Amino acid sequence: MKQNVSKPVPHIEVCHGPKCSDFGSRELSKGLDGLGIQSIAGDCRSQCPHAPVVFVDDRMTPKATVEKVMDHTKHKKK
């Protein structure tokens, strides 16, 4: 008999520090939420040159977009 094994949900943290917010991180969070991808608002991690920054399971995604985050979380558009 086949077991139903679900994949673990990735931990996604979107930096909401001043620089990342200026570069669209808050809108990125809303975009992820609109696709049903849960994220949390994170504090600045001093990665401002790479804004907006997202951490997926503690791996940094520089100059993040919804598409980049989806690629890193294995969420694909249908």
The first five atom37 places (N, CA, C, CB, O) and aatype in JSON, in Angstrom:
{
  "aatype": [12, 11, 5, 2, 19, 15, 11, 14, 19, 14, 8, 9, 6, 19, 4, 8, 7, 14, 11, 4, 15, 3, 13, 7, 15, 1, 6, 10, 15, 11, 7, 10, 3, 7, 10, 7, 9, 5, 15, 9, 0, 7, 3, 4, 1, 15, 5, 4, 14, 8, 0, 14, 19, 19, 13, 19, 3, 3, 1, 12, 16, 14, 11, 0, 16, 19, 6, 11, 19, 12, 3, 8, 16, 11, 8, 11, 11, 11],
  "atom_mask": [
    [1, 1, 1, 1, 1],
    [1, 1, 1, 1, 1],
    [1, 1, 1, 1, 1],
    [1, 1, 1, 1, 1],
    [1, 1, 1, 1, 1],
    [1, 1, 1, 1, 1],
    [1, 1, 1, 1, 1],
    [1, 1, 1, 1, 1],
    [1, 1, 1, 1, 1],
    [1, 1, 1, 1, 1],
    [1, 1, 1, 1, 1],
    [1, 1, 1, 1, 1],
    [1, 1, 1, 1, 1],
    [1, 1, 1, 1, 1],
    [1, 1, 1, 1, 1],
    [1, 1, 1, 1, 1],
    [1, 1, 1, 0, 1],
    [1, 1, 1, 1, 1],
    [1, 1, 1, 1, 1],
    [1, 1, 1, 1, 1],
    [1, 1, 1, 1, 1],
    [1, 1, 1, 1, 1],
    [1, 1, 1, 1, 1],
    [1, 1, 1, 0, 1],
    [1, 1, 1, 1, 1],
    [1, 1, 1, 1, 1],
    [1, 1, 1, 1, 1],
    [1, 1, 1, 1, 1],
    [1, 1, 1, 1, 1],
    [1, 1, 1, 1, 1],
    [1, 1, 1, 0, 1],
    [1, 1, 1, 1, 1],
    [1, 1, 1, 1, 1],
    [1, 1, 1, 0, 1],
    [1, 1, 1, 1, 1],
    [1, 1, 1, 0, 1],
    [1, 1, 1, 1, 1],
    [1, 1, 1, 1, 1],
    [1, 1, 1, 1, 1],
    [1, 1, 1, 1, 1],
    [1, 1, 1, 1, 1],
    [1, 1, 1, 0, 1],
    [1, 1, 1, 1, 1],
    [1, 1, 1, 1, 1],
    [1, 1, 1, 1, 1],
    [1, 1, 1, 1, 1],
    [1, 1, 1, 1, 1],
    [1, 1, 1, 1, 1],
    [1, 1, 1, 1, 1],
    [1, 1, 1, 1, 1],
    [1, 1, 1, 1, 1],
    [1, 1, 1, 1, 1],
    [1, 1, 1, 1, 1],
    [1, 1, 1, 1, 1],
    [1, 1, 1, 1, 1],
    [1, 1, 1, 1, 1],
    [1, 1, 1, 1, 1],
    [1, 1, 1, 1, 1],
    [1, 1, 1, 1, 1],
    [1, 1, 1, 1, 1],
    [1, 1, 1, 1, 1],
    [1, 1, 1, 1, 1],
    [1, 1, 1, 1, 1],
    [1, 1, 1, 1, 1],
    [1, 1, 1, 1, 1],
    [1, 1, 1, 1, 1],
    [1, 1, 1, 1, 1],
    [1, 1, 1, 1, 1],
    [1, 1, 1, 1, 1],
    [1, 1, 1, 1, 1],
    [1, 1, 1, 1, 1],
    [1, 1, 1, 1, 1],
    [1, 1, 1, 1, 1],
    [1, 1, 1, 1, 1],
    [1, 1, 1, 1, 1],
    [1, 1, 1, 1, 1],
    [1, 1, 1, 1, 1],
    [1, 1, 1, 1, 1]
  ],
  "atom_positions": [
    [[0.84, -1.17, 0.0], [0.0, 0.0, 0.0], [0.89, 1.24, 0.0], [-0.96, 0.0, 1.22], [1.91, 1.3, 0.69]],
    [[0.5, 2.22, -0.78], [1.24, 3.47, -0.92], [0.91, 4.41, 0.24], [0.94, 4.14, -2.27], [-0.26, 4.6, 0.58]],
    [[1.94, 5.0, 0.84], [1.72, 5.95, 1.92], [1.67, 7.36, 1.36], [2.83, 5.83, 2.99], [2.38, 7.69, 0.41]],
    [[0.83, 8.18, 1.94], [0.73, 9.58, 1.54], [1.76, 10.37, 2.33], [-0.72, 10.14, 1.77], [1.55, 10.69, 3.5]],
    [[2.86, 10.68, 1.68], [3.94, 11.43, 2.34], [3.95, 12.84, 1.78], [5.34, 10.73, 2.12], [4.17, 13.06, 0.59]],
    [[3.7, 13.8, 2.66], [3.69, 15.2, 2.21], [5.09, 15.79, 2.37], [2.65, 16.03, 3.0], [5.85, 15.43, 3.27]],
    [[5.39, 16.71, 1.48], [6.67, 17.4, 1.53], [6.63, 18.43, 2.66], [7.0, 18.07, 0.17], [5.59, 19.03, 2.91]],
    [[7.77, 18.63, 3.34], [7.79, 19.65, 4.39], [7.6, 21.04, 3.79], [9.12, 19.59, 5.18], [8.07, 21.33, 2.69]],
    [[6.92, 21.87, 4.52], [6.68, 23.24, 4.08], [7.94, 24.06, 4.33], [5.45, 23.87, 4.81], [8.45, 24.07, 5.45]],
    [[8.46, 24.73, 3.31], [9.68, 25.51, 3.53], [9.42, 26.73, 4.41], [10.27, 25.96, 2.18], [8.33, 27.31, 4.39]],
    [[10.42, 27.1, 5.17], [10.36, 28.3, 6.0], [10.81, 29.47, 5.13], [11.25, 28.16, 7.31], [11.96, 29.51, 4.68]],
    [[9.92, 30.43, 4.9], [10.23, 31.56, 4.03], [10.16, 32.84, 4.85], [9.25, 31.63, 2.82], [9.13, 33.17, 5.44]],
    [[11.27, 33.56, 4.87], [11.37, 34.82, 5.6], [11.7, 35.93, 4.6], [12.44, 34.75, 6.73], [12.71, 35.87, 3.91]],
    [[10.84, 36.93, 4.55], [11.04, 38.07, 3.65], [11.5, 39.25, 4.5], [9.73, 38.41, 2.85], [10.8, 39.65, 5.43]],
    [[12.65, 39.8, 4.18], [13.15, 40.95, 4.92], [12.22, 42.15, 4.72], [14.59, 41.31, 4.48], [11.9, 42.51, 3.59]],
    [[11.81, 42.74, 5.83], [10.98, 43.94, 5.78], [11.75, 45.13, 6.35], [9.67, 43.73, 6.55], [11.15, 46.1, 6.82]],
    [[13.07, 45.06, 6.3], [13.9, 46.19, 6.72], [13.71, 47.36, 5.77], [0.0, 0.0, 0.0], [13.08, 47.2, 4.72]],
    [[14.23, 48.52, 6.11], [14.01, 49.73, 5.31], [14.42, 49.6, 3.85], [14.75, 50.87, 5.92], [13.63, 49.95, 2.96]],
    [[15.61, 49.12, 3.58], [16.1, 49.04, 2.19], [15.29, 48.01, 1.39], [17.6, 48.68, 2.17], [14.88, 48.29, 0.26]],
    [[15.08, 46.83, 1.96], [14.31, 45.8, 1.26], [12.88, 46.26, 1.01], [14.31, 44.48, 2.07], [12.3, 45.99, -0.04]],
    [[12.31, 46.96, 1.98], [10.96, 47.5, 1.79], [10.93, 48.5, 0.64], [10.46, 48.17, 3.08], [10.0, 48.51, -0.16]],
    [[11.97, 49.35, 0.57], [12.07, 50.3, -0.54], [12.14, 49.59, -1.88], [13.29, 51.2, -0.35], [11.7, 50.14, -2.9]],
    [[12.7, 48.38, -1.9], [12.87, 47.63, -3.14], [11.76, 46.6, -3.36], [14.21, 46.93, -3.13], [11.88, 45.73, -4.22]],
    [[10.67, 46.71, -2.58], [9.48, 45.91, -2.88], [9.24, 44.65, -2.07], [0.0, 0.0, 0.0], [8.44, 43.82, -2.48]],
    [[9.92, 44.48, -0.95], [9.75, 43.25, -0.19], [8.33, 43.08, 0.38], [10.75, 43.2, 0.93], [7.83, 41.96, 0.46]],
    [[7.7, 44.16, 0.76], [6.34, 44.05, 1.31], [5.35, 43.63, 0.23], [5.89, 45.38, 1.94], [4.43, 42.84, 0.49]],
    [[5.53, 44.13, -0.98], [4.68, 43.72, -2.1], [4.96, 42.27, -2.47], [4.9, 44.64, -3.32], [4.06, 41.53, -2.84]],
    [[6.24, 41.87, -2.36], [6.61, 40.49, -2.62], [5.91, 39.56, -1.63], [8.15, 40.32, -2.54], [5.43, 38.5, -2.02]],
    [[5.87, 39.94, -0.37], [5.16, 39.14, 0.64], [3.69, 38.99, 0.29], [5.3, 39.78, 2.04], [3.12, 37.91, 0.4]],
    [[3.08, 40.08, -0.14], [1.66, 40.03, -0.54], [1.48, 39.14, -1.76], [1.14, 41.44, -0.84], [0.49, 38.41, -1.85]],
    [[2.42, 39.2, -2.71], [2.34, 38.35, -3.9], [2.44, 36.88, -3.55], [0.0, 0.0, 0.0], [1.71, 36.06, -4.1]],
    [[3.34, 36.54, -2.63], [3.45, 35.15, -2.19], [2.17, 34.7, -1.5], [4.65, 34.98, -1.25], [1.66, 33.61, -1.75]],
    [[1.66, 35.56, -0.63], [0.43, 35.24, 0.09], [-0.72, 35.01, -0.89], [0.07, 36.37, 1.06], [-1.53, 34.1, -0.7]],
    [[-0.79, 35.82, -1.93], [-1.84, 35.67, -2.94], [-1.76, 34.36, -3.69], [0.0, 0.0, 0.0], [-2.76, 33.89, -4.24]],
    [[-0.57, 33.76, -3.72], [-0.38, 32.45, -4.36], [-0.5, 31.29, -3.37], [0.97, 32.39, -5.05], [-0.31, 30.13, -3.72]],
    [[-0.83, 31.64, -2.12], [-0.97, 30.61, -1.09], [0.35, 30.14, -0.51], [0.0, 0.0, 0.0], [0.41, 29.08, 0.1]],
    [[1.4, 30.92, -0.68], [2.72, 30.58, -0.15], [2.94, 31.41, 1.11], [3.85, 30.84, -1.2], [3.04, 32.64, 1.04]],
    [[3.0, 30.74, 2.24], [3.12, 31.42, 3.52], [4.54, 31.89, 3.77], [2.68, 30.5, 4.64], [5.5, 31.14, 3.56]],
    [[4.68, 33.13, 4.21], [5.98, 33.67, 4.57], [5.84, 34.49, 5.84], [6.57, 34.54, 3.42], [4.73, 34.85, 6.25]],
    [[6.98, 34.78, 6.45], [6.97, 35.65, 7.62], [7.79, 36.9, 7.3], [7.53, 34.92, 8.88], [8.69, 36.87, 6.47]],
    [[7.45, 37.99, 7.99], [8.2, 39.24, 7.84], [9.43, 39.16, 8.73], [7.32, 40.49, 8.22], [9.33, 38.92, 9.93]],
    [[10.59, 39.36, 8.12], [11.84, 39.28, 8.87], [12.45, 40.64, 9.11], [0.0, 0.0, 0.0], [12.1, 41.63, 8.46]],
    [[13.37, 40.67, 10.04], [14.12, 41.88, 10.34], [15.33, 41.98, 9.4], [14.57, 41.9, 11.81], [15.71, 41.01, 8.75]],
    [[15.91, 43.16, 9.35], [17.08, 43.41, 8.52], [18.22, 42.47, 8.92], [17.51, 44.88, 8.63], [18.51, 42.28, 10.1]],
    [[18.86, 41.9, 7.9], [20.04, 41.05, 8.12], [21.29, 41.66, 7.48], [19.8, 39.64, 7.54], [22.27, 40.97, 7.21]],
    [[21.24, 42.95, 7.24], [22.38, 43.71, 6.7], [22.85, 43.18, 5.35], [23.54, 43.67, 7.69], [24.05, 43.1, 5.09]],
    [[21.92, 42.82, 4.5], [22.21, 42.37, 3.14], [21.65, 43.38, 2.14], [21.61, 40.96, 2.88], [21.21, 43.02, 1.05]],
    [[21.68, 44.64, 2.52], [21.06, 45.72, 1.75], [21.48, 45.79, 0.27], [21.37, 47.02, 2.4], [20.64, 46.11, -0.56]],
    [[22.73, 45.51, -0.09], [23.09, 45.56, -1.51], [22.34, 44.53, -2.36], [24.59, 45.35, -1.66], [22.3, 44.64, -3.58]],
    [[21.74, 43.54, -1.7], [21.04, 42.47, -2.41], [19.52, 42.59, -2.32], [21.47, 41.13, -1.85], [18.8, 41.65, -2.64]],
    [[19.04, 43.75, -1.9], [17.61, 43.97, -1.66], [16.78, 43.79, -2.93], [17.38, 45.36, -1.09], [17.22, 44.13, -4.03]],
    [[15.57, 43.25, -2.77], [15.0, 42.65, -1.57], [15.53, 41.23, -1.35], [13.47, 42.63, -1.66], [15.8, 40.51, -2.31]],
    [[15.68, 40.86, -0.09], [16.25, 39.58, 0.27], [15.18, 38.69, 0.88], [17.41, 39.76, 1.25], [14.36, 39.13, 1.69]],
    [[15.19, 37.42, 0.46], [14.3, 36.41, 1.03], [15.17, 35.24, 1.45], [13.18, 35.96, 0.01], [16.11, 34.88, 0.75]],
    [[14.85, 34.65, 2.59], [15.53, 33.45, 3.04], [14.55, 32.29, 2.97], [16.09, 33.63, 4.49], [13.5, 32.32, 3.61]],
    [[14.91, 31.27, 2.2], [14.11, 30.05, 2.09], [14.9, 28.97, 2.81], [13.81, 29.66, 0.57], [15.98, 28.58, 2.37]],
    [[14.36, 28.49, 3.92], [15.07, 27.53, 4.75], [16.5, 28.0, 5.04], [15.11, 26.14, 4.07], [17.46, 27.24, 4.93]],
    [[16.63, 29.27, 5.4], [17.9, 29.92, 5.77], [18.89, 30.05, 4.62], [18.54, 29.16, 6.88], [20.07, 30.33, 4.86]],
    [[18.45, 29.85, 3.38], [19.31, 30.1, 2.22], [18.86, 31.41, 1.58], [19.25, 28.91, 1.19], [17.68, 31.58, 1.26]],
    [[19.8, 32.33, 1.4], [19.46, 33.66, 0.91], [19.13, 33.64, -0.58], [20.62, 34.62, 1.18], [19.81, 32.99, -1.38]],
    [[18.07, 34.36, -0.92], [17.71, 34.62, -2.31], [17.87, 36.12, -2.52], [16.24, 34.13, -2.64], [17.02, 36.89, -2.08]],
    [[18.96, 36.55, -3.19], [19.18, 37.98, -3.41], [18.3, 38.5, -4.54], [20.64, 38.25, -3.72], [17.91, 37.77, -5.44]],
    [[18.0, 39.8, -4.45], [17.18, 40.46, -5.48], [15.96, 39.59, -5.8], [18.01, 40.73, -6.76], [15.66, 39.31, -6.96]],
    [[15.29, 39.2, -4.73], [14.21, 38.22, -4.81], [12.99, 38.73, -5.59], [13.78, 37.82, -3.42], [12.65, 39.91, -5.56]],
    [[12.38, 37.8, -6.27], [11.1, 38.01, -6.93], [10.21, 36.83, -6.55], [11.25, 38.13, -8.51], [10.7, 35.83, -6.02]],
    [[8.93, 36.95, -6.81], [8.02, 35.84, -6.53], [8.48, 34.6, -7.3], [6.56, 36.21, -6.92], [8.47, 33.5, -6.75]],
    [[8.89, 34.79, -8.55], [9.32, 33.66, -9.37], [10.55, 32.97, -8.78], [9.61, 34.13, -10.79], [10.61, 31.74, -8.75]],
    [[11.52, 33.74, -8.32], [12.73, 33.15, -7.72], [12.37, 32.36, -6.47], [13.75, 34.24, -7.38], [12.89, 31.26, -6.26]],
    [[11.49, 32.92, -5.64], [11.09, 32.22, -4.41], [10.36, 30.93, -4.77], [10.2, 33.13, -3.52], [10.59, 29.89, -4.15]],
    [[9.48, 31.0, -5.75], [8.75, 29.79, -6.18], [9.73, 28.72, -6.67], [7.74, 30.13, -7.28], [9.55, 27.54, -6.37]],
    [[10.75, 29.12, -7.41], [11.75, 28.17, -7.89], [12.48, 27.51, -6.72], [12.76, 28.86, -8.81], [12.76, 26.31, -6.75]],
    [[12.79, 28.29, -5.69], [13.51, 27.75, -4.54], [12.63, 26.92, -3.62], [14.14, 28.88, -3.76], [13.15, 26.14, -2.82]],
    [[11.34, 27.07, -3.71], [10.44, 26.32, -2.83], [9.76, 25.17, -3.55], [9.4, 27.23, -2.23], [9.0, 24.42, -2.95]],
    [[10.03, 25.03, -4.84], [9.44, 23.98, -5.68], [7.95, 24.2, -5.92], [9.65, 22.63, -5.04], [7.25, 23.28, -6.35]],
    [[7.46, 25.43, -5.64], [6.08, 25.78, -5.99], [6.12, 26.23, -7.45], [5.49, 26.92, -5.03], [6.86, 27.16, -7.79]],
    [[5.38, 25.62, -8.27], [5.36, 25.99, -9.69], [3.99, 26.48, -10.08], [5.77, 24.81, -10.57], [2.97, 25.97, -9.61]],
    [[3.96, 27.48, -10.94], [2.68, 27.96, -11.47], [2.09, 26.89, -12.38], [2.86, 29.3, -12.22], [2.82, 26.2, -13.1]],
    [[0.79, 26.78, -12.35], [0.11, 25.84, -13.24], [-0.57, 26.56, -14.35], [-0.9, 25.0, -12.48], [-1.2, 25.94, -15.21]]
  ]
}
